[in-house]
Amino acid sequence: MGRPLEKRFIGNTTASGPQIQVSCRPTAAAAANGYIVKQVSGRRFKCTNANGTAVCKLVTTAPAQGEVRITLTDSAGGTYFASKISSRTATVVAGTGTQFASGSKVRWNFTAVANTVLAVANA
């Protein structure tokens, strides 16, 4: 699994601290913003949103039932989607962003830095 996400990045995004916000679809209901409860593997997370809780597979497209998507943003406001994420880096697929190529392994935190670091959403 590599380096798992640090525990401080996991948990309810309404609590204080730097928790990662995700778009997940744990049930048949539409995808909604939620948070990671537990990392199961490099690409599987137990996620919760207003509709429920389930182990979800990380995807780079709009989440179907049982899937989760983590969106990252570059310093110019371009978007990327994590195909794999660890404690310090994410392998990304470009959405609207142009600073990094699809398949790049990029450092992440909660504040983007031009051409070096992507920002992950937190509420």
Residue pairs with C-beta under 8 A, 6 or more apart in sequence:
1 39
1 41
1 42
1 86
2 42
2 86
3 86
3 87
3 88
4 39
4 86
4 87
5 20
5 36
5 39
5 85
5 86
5 87
6 87
8 17
8 18
8 19
9 18
9 19
9 20
9 36
9 87
10 19
10 20
10 35
10 36
10 37
10 38
10 39
11 17
11 19
11 35
11 36
11 37
12 19
12 35
12 48
13 19
13 20
13 21
13 33
13 35
13 122
13 123
14 123
18 110
18 122
19 35
19 36
19 122
19 123
20 35
20 36
20 70
20 120
20 121
20 122
21 33
21 34
21 35
21 120
21 121
21 122
21 123
22 33
22 34
22 35
22 36
22 45
22 47
22 68
22 69
22 70
23 31
23 32
23 33
23 34
23 63
23 68
23 69
23 70
23 71
24 31
24 32
24 34
24 47
24 48
24 49
24 56
24 63
24 67
24 68
24 69
25 31
25 32
25 49
25 51
25 56
25 63
25 64
25 65
25 66
25 67
25 68
26 34
26 47
26 48
26 49
26 51
26 52
26 53
26 54
26 56
26 65
26 66
27 51
27 52
27 54
27 65
28 65
29 51
29 52
30 51
31 49
31 62
31 63
31 69
32 49
32 50
32 51
33 49
33 123
34 47
34 48
34 49
34 50
34 68
35 47
35 48
35 49
36 45
36 46
36 47
36 68
37 45
37 46
37 47
37 48
37 53
38 45
38 46
39 45
39 46
40 46
40 55
42 84
42 85
42 86
43 57
43 58
43 83
43 84
44 55
44 56
44 57
44 58
45 55
45 56
45 58
45 68
46 53
46 54
46 55
46 56
47 53
47 54
47 55
47 56
47 68
54 66
55 66
56 63
56 66
56 67
56 68
57 66
57 67
57 68
58 67
58 68
58 69
58 70
58 82
58 83
58 84
58 85
59 67
59 68
59 69
59 81
60 69
60 81
60 82
60 83
60 93
61 69
61 81
62 69
63 69
69 81
69 82
70 81
70 82
70 85
70 90
70 120
70 121
71 79
71 80
71 81
71 82
71 95
71 120
71 121
72 79
72 80
72 81
72 82
72 90
72 92
72 106
72 108
72 118
72 119
72 120
72 121
73 79
73 80
73 97
73 112
73 118
73 119
73 121
74 80
74 97
74 98
74 99
74 100
74 112
74 114
74 118
74 119
75 99
75 112
75 113
75 114
75 115
76 97
76 98
76 99
76 114
78 94
78 95
78 96
78 97
78 98
78 99
79 95
79 96
79 97
80 90
80 92
80 93
80 94
80 95
80 97
80 100
80 106
80 118
81 92
81 93
81 95
82 90
82 91
82 92
82 120
83 91
83 92
83 93
84 90
84 91
85 91
85 108
88 107
88 108
89 105
89 106
89 107
89 108
90 105
90 106
90 108
90 118
90 120
91 103
91 104
91 105
91 106
92 100
92 102
92 103
92 104
92 105
92 106
92 118
93 102
93 103
94 100
94 101
94 102
99 114
99 115
100 106
100 118
106 117
106 118
107 116
107 117
107 118
108 117
108 118
108 119
108 120
109 117
109 119
109 120
110 119
110 120
110 122
111 117
111 119
112 118
112 119
